[in-house]
């Protein structure tokens, strides 16, 4: 059964609503079954600053994967 609260998409999908609320966990799944799971250390939900920092982390992961694929 699909998780009804799960969202799959990208930042372009959020164009009309850039204010996130209710984000409690961010899970990044990699091929092969590995995953990273993140929760807010300060609150139950992520705040805007934490989400901004997470975006930087995701951008770094994408850069690392892209460089690895070019080799």
DSSP file (Angstrom, degrees, kcal/mol; ACC not computed):
  #  RESIDUE AA STRUCTURE BP1 BP2  ACC     N-H-->O    O-->H-N    N-H-->O    O-->H-N    TCO  KAPPA ALPHA  PHI   PSI    X-CA   Y-CA   Z-CA
    1    1 A X              0   0    0      0, 0.0     2,-0.1     0, 0.0     3,-0.0   0.000 360.0 360.0 360.0 131.3    0.0    0.0    0.0
    2    2 A X        -     0   0    0      1,-0.1     2,-0.7     2,-0.1     3,-0.0  -0.375 360.0-111.0 -67.7 143.5    1.4    3.4   -1.0
    3    3 A X    >   -     0   0    0      1,-0.2     3,-1.7    -2,-0.1    -1,-0.1  -0.687  23.7-152.1 -74.7 114.9    2.1    5.9    1.8
    4    4 A X  T 3  S+     0   0    0     -2,-0.7    -1,-0.2     1,-0.3    -2,-0.1   0.697  93.6  51.4 -65.2 -19.3   -0.6    8.6    1.3
    5    5 A X  T 3  S+     0   0    0      2,-0.0    -1,-0.3    -3,-0.0     2,-0.2   0.436  84.8 111.2 -97.1   0.0    1.7   11.2    2.8
    6    6 A X    <   -     0   0    0     -3,-1.7     2,-0.4     2,-0.0    -4,-0.0  -0.548  50.3-162.3 -77.1 137.3    4.7   10.4    0.5
    7    7 A X        -     0   0    0     -2,-0.2     2,-0.5     2,-0.0    -2,-0.0  -0.981   8.9-175.8-121.9 131.0    5.6   13.1   -2.0
    8    8 A X        +     0   0    0     -2,-0.4     2,-0.3     2,-0.0    -2,-0.0  -0.995  40.9  82.4-123.8 126.4    7.8   12.4   -5.0
    9    9 A X        -     0   0    0     -2,-0.5     2,-0.3     5,-0.0    -2,-0.0  -0.941  63.1 -93.8 175.6-155.6    8.7   15.3   -7.2
   10   10 A X    >   -     0   0    0     -2,-0.3     3,-1.1     1,-0.0     4,-0.4  -0.878  42.5 -88.1-145.4 177.3   11.1   18.2   -7.6
   11   11 A X  G >  S+     0   0    0     -2,-0.3     3,-1.3     1,-0.3     4,-0.1   0.791 119.1  64.9 -63.5 -28.7   11.3   21.9   -6.8
   12   12 A X  G >  S+     0   0    0      1,-0.3     3,-1.5     2,-0.2    -1,-0.3   0.853  93.9  61.3 -63.5 -32.5    9.7   22.8  -10.1
   13   13 A X  G <  S+     0   0    0     -3,-1.1     3,-0.3     1,-0.3    -1,-0.3   0.709  99.9  57.0 -64.6 -19.1    6.5   21.1   -8.9
   14   14 A X  G X   +     0   0    0     -3,-1.3     3,-1.4    -4,-0.4    -1,-0.3   0.292  68.5 118.0 -95.6   9.3    6.4   23.6   -6.0
   15   15 A X  T <  S+     0   0    0     -3,-1.5     3,-0.3     1,-0.3    -1,-0.2   0.839  79.7  42.6 -47.9 -43.3    6.4   26.8   -8.1
   16   16 A X  T 3  S+     0   0    0     -3,-0.3     2,-0.3     1,-0.2    -1,-0.3   0.726 124.8  33.6 -78.6 -20.7    3.0   28.0   -6.8
   17   17 A X    <   +     0   0    0     -3,-1.4    -1,-0.2    -4,-0.1    -2,-0.1  -0.770  57.4 162.7-140.2  89.6    3.7   27.1   -3.2
   18   18 A X        +     0   0    0     -2,-0.3     2,-0.9    -3,-0.3    -1,-0.1   0.531  53.3  95.6 -86.6  -5.4    7.2   27.5   -2.0
   19   19 A X        -     0   0    0     -5,-0.1     2,-0.2     2,-0.0    -1,-0.1  -0.755  63.6-159.3 -90.2 106.0    6.3   27.5    1.7
   20   20 A X        +     0   0    0     -2,-0.9     2,-0.3     3,-0.0    28,-0.1  -0.585  15.0 173.0 -83.1 144.2    6.8   24.0    3.0
   21   21 A X        +     0   0    0     -2,-0.2     3,-0.1     1,-0.1    26,-0.1  -0.991  56.4  26.6-148.0 147.0    5.0   22.9    6.1
   22   22 A X        +     0   0    0     -2,-0.3     2,-0.8     1,-0.3    -1,-0.1   0.639  68.6 151.2  80.6  14.2    4.6   19.5    7.9
   23   23 A X        +     0   0    0     23,-0.3    23,-3.3     1,-0.2    -1,-0.3  -0.716   7.1 161.0 -81.5 111.7    7.8   18.0    6.6
   24   24 A X        +     0   0    0     -2,-0.8    16,-0.5     1,-0.3     2,-0.3   0.711  60.4  18.0-103.1 -27.2    8.8   15.6    9.3
   25   25 A X  E     -A   39   0A   0     14,-0.2     2,-0.5    21,-0.1    -1,-0.3  -0.999  54.7-157.7-149.7 142.0   11.3   13.3    7.5
   26   26 A X  E     -A   38   0A   0     12,-2.4    12,-2.7    -2,-0.3     2,-0.5  -0.991  15.4-172.1-120.7 124.2   13.3   13.4    4.3
   27   27 A X  E     -A   37   0A   0     -2,-0.5     2,-0.6    10,-0.2    10,-0.2  -0.973   7.8-164.4-120.2 125.7   14.4   10.0    2.9
   28   28 A X  E     -A   36   0A   0      8,-2.8     8,-2.3    -2,-0.5     2,-0.4  -0.949  11.5-159.8-108.9 117.5   16.8    9.7    0.0
   29   29 A X  E     -A   35   0A   0     -2,-0.6     2,-0.3     6,-0.2     6,-0.2  -0.836   4.9-162.0-101.7 133.7   16.8    6.3   -1.6
   30   30 A X    >   -     0   0    0      4,-3.2     3,-1.4    -2,-0.4     4,-0.1  -0.744  33.0 -89.2-109.0 157.6   19.7    5.1   -3.7
   31   31 A X  T 3  S+     0   0    0     -2,-0.3     3,-0.5     1,-0.2    -1,-0.1  -0.361 113.2  42.5 -59.8 146.4   19.9    2.2   -6.2
   32   32 A X  T 3  S-     0   0    0      1,-0.2    -1,-0.2    -3,-0.0    -3,-0.0   0.394 128.2 -79.3  93.5  -3.0   20.8   -1.0   -4.4
   33   33 A X  S <  S+     0   0    0     -3,-1.4    -1,-0.2     1,-0.3    -2,-0.1   0.344  88.7 134.2  95.1  -8.4   18.6   -0.4   -1.5
   34   34 A X        +     0   0    0     -3,-0.5    -4,-3.2    -4,-0.1    -1,-0.3  -0.425  29.1 175.5 -72.0 152.3   20.7    2.0    0.5
   35   35 A X  E     -A   29   0A   0     -6,-0.2     2,-0.4    -2,-0.1    -6,-0.2  -0.992  27.4-142.2-153.9 156.4   19.0    5.1    1.9
   36   36 A X  E     -A   28   0A   0     -8,-2.3    -8,-2.8    -2,-0.3     2,-0.4  -0.978  18.3-162.7-117.5 135.9   19.6    8.2    4.1
   37   37 A X  E     -A   27   0A   0     -2,-0.4     2,-0.4   -10,-0.2   -10,-0.2  -0.977   6.1-170.9-123.2 132.0   16.9    9.3    6.5
   38   38 A X  E     +A   26   0A   0    -12,-2.7   -12,-2.4    -2,-0.4     2,-0.3  -0.969   7.5 176.5-126.6 137.0   16.8   12.8    8.0
   39   39 A X  E     -A   25   0A   0     -2,-0.4     2,-0.2   -14,-0.2   -14,-0.2  -0.928  42.6 -89.2-129.6 158.6   14.6   14.3   10.8
   40   40 A X        -     0   0    0    -16,-0.5     6,-0.1     4,-0.3   -16,-0.0  -0.442  25.2-158.3 -68.1 135.4   14.8   17.8   12.3
   41   41 A X  S    S+     0   0    0     -2,-0.2    -1,-0.1     1,-0.1     3,-0.1   0.660  90.9  40.6 -85.2 -16.9   17.0   18.0   15.4
   42   42 A X  S    S+     0   0    0      1,-0.1     2,-0.2     3,-0.1    -1,-0.1   0.784 121.8   9.0-101.7 -33.6   15.2   21.1   16.7
   43   43 A X  S    S-     0   0    0      2,-0.2    -3,-0.1     1,-0.1    -1,-0.1  -0.788  74.6-101.6-139.6 176.5   11.5   20.5   16.1
   44   44 A X  S    S+     0   0    0     -2,-0.2    -4,-0.3    -5,-0.1     2,-0.3   0.869 109.6  40.0 -69.8 -37.1    9.0   17.9   15.0
   45   45 A X  S    S-     0   0    0     -6,-0.1   -21,-0.2    -3,-0.0     2,-0.2  -0.767  95.9-101.8-110.3 155.9    8.9   19.5   11.5
   46   46 A X        -     0   0    0    -23,-3.3   -23,-0.3    -2,-0.3   -24,-0.2  -0.543  35.6-140.5 -72.0 140.5   11.7   20.9    9.4
   47   47 A X     >  -     0   0    0     -2,-0.2     4,-2.3   -26,-0.1     5,-0.2  -0.477  29.3 -97.6 -92.3 172.4   11.9   24.7    9.4
   48   48 A X  H  > S+     0   0    0      1,-0.2     4,-2.2     2,-0.2     5,-0.1   0.890 123.0  50.4 -59.2 -42.5   12.7   26.8    6.3
   49   49 A X  H  > S+     0   0    0      1,-0.2     4,-2.4     2,-0.2    -1,-0.2   0.919 110.5  49.0 -65.1 -42.7   16.4   27.1    7.2
   50   50 A X  H  > S+     0   0    0      1,-0.2     4,-2.3     2,-0.2    -1,-0.2   0.897 111.5  49.5 -63.3 -39.5   16.8   23.4    7.7
   51   51 A X  H  X S+     0   0    0     -4,-2.3     4,-2.1     2,-0.2    -1,-0.2   0.876 109.2  52.8 -66.7 -36.5   15.1   22.7    4.4
   52   52 A X  H  X S+     0   0    0     -4,-2.2     4,-1.5    -5,-0.2    -2,-0.2   0.923 110.7  46.8 -62.4 -44.2   17.4   25.3    2.7
   53   53 A X  H  X S+     0   0    0     -4,-2.4     4,-1.9     1,-0.2    -2,-0.2   0.883 109.9  53.7 -65.0 -38.9   20.4   23.4    4.2
   54   54 A X  H  X S+     0   0    0     -4,-2.3     4,-2.8     1,-0.2    -1,-0.2   0.878 103.8  56.4 -63.4 -37.9   19.0   20.1    3.0
   55   55 A X  H  X S+     0   0    0     -4,-2.1     4,-2.3     1,-0.2    -1,-0.2   0.898 106.6  49.8 -61.1 -40.0   18.6   21.5   -0.5
   56   56 A X  H  X S+     0   0    0     -4,-1.5     4,-1.9     2,-0.2    -1,-0.2   0.894 110.6  49.7 -63.7 -40.2   22.4   22.3   -0.5
   57   57 A X  H  X S+     0   0    0     -4,-1.9     4,-2.2     2,-0.2    -2,-0.2   0.920 111.0  48.6 -64.4 -44.6   23.1   18.7    0.7
   58   58 A X  H  X S+     0   0    0     -4,-2.8     4,-2.5     1,-0.2    -2,-0.2   0.899 109.2  53.3 -63.4 -40.2   21.0   17.2   -2.0
   59   59 A X  H  X S+     0   0    0     -4,-2.3     4,-2.1     1,-0.2    -1,-0.2   0.893 108.6  50.0 -60.6 -40.1   22.7   19.4   -4.6
   60   60 A X  H  X S+     0   0    0     -4,-1.9     4,-2.3     2,-0.2    -2,-0.2   0.890 109.7  50.8 -65.5 -39.7   26.1   18.1   -3.4
   61   61 A X  H  X S+     0   0    0     -4,-2.2     4,-2.6     2,-0.2     5,-0.2   0.930 109.5  50.4 -62.4 -45.2   24.9   14.5   -3.7
   62   62 A X  H  X S+     0   0    0     -4,-2.5     4,-2.6     1,-0.2    -2,-0.2   0.904 110.4  50.3 -60.8 -41.4   23.7   15.2   -7.2
   63   63 A X  H  X S+     0   0    0     -4,-2.1     4,-2.2     2,-0.2    -1,-0.2   0.901 110.7  48.8 -62.6 -41.5   27.1   16.7   -8.1
   64   64 A X  H  X S+     0   0    0     -4,-2.3     4,-2.0     2,-0.2    -2,-0.2   0.899 112.8  47.3 -65.0 -41.1   28.9   13.7   -6.6
   65   65 A X  H  X S+     0   0    0     -4,-2.6     4,-1.9     2,-0.2    -2,-0.2   0.917 111.5  51.1 -66.8 -42.5   26.7   11.2   -8.5
   66   66 A X  H  X S+     0   0    0     -4,-2.6     4,-1.2     1,-0.2    -2,-0.2   0.908 110.9  47.9 -62.6 -41.9   27.1   13.2  -11.8
   67   67 A X  H  X S+     0   0    0     -4,-2.2     4,-0.9     1,-0.2     3,-0.2   0.888 110.7  52.3 -65.1 -38.8   30.9   13.2  -11.4
   68   68 A X  H  < S+     0   0    0     -4,-2.0     3,-0.3     1,-0.2    -1,-0.2   0.832 107.6  51.6 -65.9 -33.0   30.9    9.5  -10.7
   69   69 A X  H  < S+     0   0    0     -4,-1.9    -1,-0.2     1,-0.2    -2,-0.2   0.759 104.2  57.6 -75.8 -24.6   28.9    8.7  -13.8
   70   70 A X  H  <        0   0    0     -4,-1.2    -1,-0.2     1,-0.2    -2,-0.2   0.744 360.0 360.0 -76.0 -23.5   31.3   10.7  -16.0
   71   71 A X     <        0   0    0     -4,-0.9    -1,-0.2    -3,-0.3    -2,-0.1   0.489 360.0 360.0 -66.4 360.0   34.3    8.6  -15.0
